[in-house]
Amino acid sequence: MSSNSITFTGSSFPTSGYNSKAKFNGVEADSVIVNSDTTTIATWNLGVPITNTAAVPELRFESQTNLGSALIANPNTITLTNELTISSSNAASLSCSFAGGCNLQI
């Protein structure tokens, strides 16, 4: 997993005749590219959804000709976490007024 993509590896992924879709933590990927019958990459433009609890990535292959038909690759034994990490902040540069409070941009 990178900051904006999840790579699915397996076997017998369909390389034609199907539309590929992926979800992580309930958010559908912006694009899914099947590189081969063993590798598919799902990309989220705003980054892989954040979760501090384990979530199962979902990969679907929906038939282009047989509507309503889909192959689902959902490995229940594989989970991922993508926790939010704050590496630094500018809290020391805050100045607060009596009426306005403080703003901290992360």
C-alpha positions in Angstrom: 0.0 0.0 0.0 1.3 3.5 -0.8 -0.3 6.8 0.2 -2.7 6.7 -2.7 -3.0 3.1 -3.9 -3.4 -0.5 -2.9 -1.9 -3.3 -5.1 -3.9 -6.5 -5.2 -2.0 -9.6 -6.1 -3.6 -13.0 -6.8 -4.3 -15.3 -9.7 -6.8 -15.5 -12.6 -7.9 -11.8 -12.5 -9.9 -11.2 -15.6 -8.0 -8.9 -18.0 -10.9 -8.2 -20.4 -14.7 -8.1 -20.5 -15.0 -6.8 -17.0 -15.1 -3.4 -15.3 -12.9 -3.4 -12.2 -13.9 -1.7 -9.0 -12.2 -1.5 -5.6 -13.3 -0.2 -2.1 -11.4 0.3 1.1 -13.1 1.4 4.3 -16.3 1.9 2.3 -14.8 4.4 -0.2 -14.6 3.4 -3.9 -11.3 3.9 -5.7 -11.1 6.6 -8.4 -9.4 4.2 -10.8 -8.6 0.5 -10.9 -6.1 -0.8 -13.4 -5.7 -4.5 -14.1 -2.0 -4.9 -15.0 -2.1 -8.6 -15.5 -4.1 -11.7 -14.4 -2.1 -11.5 -11.1 -1.9 -7.7 -10.4 -4.5 -5.0 -10.0 -3.8 -1.5 -8.7 -6.6 0.6 -7.1 -5.9 4.4 -6.8 -7.7 7.0 -4.7 -7.0 10.6 -5.9 -7.2 12.0 -2.3 -5.2 9.1 -0.8 -6.2 5.7 0.5 -9.0 6.2 3.1 -7.8 6.6 6.6 -8.8 4.1 9.3 -7.2 3.2 12.6 -9.0 -0.2 12.8 -8.4 -3.1 10.4 -10.5 -3.0 7.3 -10.8 -5.5 4.4 -10.0 -4.2 0.9 -12.6 -5.2 -1.7 -12.0 -5.9 -5.4 -14.8 -6.6 -7.9 -14.9 -7.5 -11.5 -18.3 -6.6 -13.1 -19.2 -8.3 -16.4 -19.6 -5.9 -19.3 -21.9 -8.2 -21.2 -23.8 -10.1 -18.5 -25.3 -7.3 -16.4 -25.6 -8.1 -12.8 -22.8 -10.7 -13.0 -19.6 -10.1 -11.0 -16.6 -11.8 -9.7 -15.6 -10.7 -6.2 -12.1 -11.0 -4.8 -12.6 -10.4 -1.1 -9.9 -12.0 1.0 -11.5 -12.0 4.5 -8.1 -13.0 6.0 -6.3 -9.9 4.8 -6.9 -6.6 6.5 -5.2 -3.2 6.4 -5.0 -0.2 8.6 -4.1 3.3 7.4 -3.8 5.5 10.5 -3.5 9.2 10.4 -0.1 10.3 11.6 0.8 13.8 12.5 4.6 14.3 12.2 4.8 17.9 13.3 2.6 20.9 14.1 2.9 24.6 14.4 1.3 24.7 17.9 4.2 26.8 19.3 3.4 29.7 16.9 -0.3 30.0 18.0 -1.4 33.3 19.5 -4.8 33.4 21.1 -7.1 36.3 21.7 -9.7 36.4 24.6 -12.6 36.3 22.2 -11.3 34.5 19.2 -9.8 31.3 20.4 -7.0 29.5 18.6 -6.7 27.8 15.2 -4.4 24.9 14.6 -3.9 23.8 11.0 -2.8 20.3 10.4 
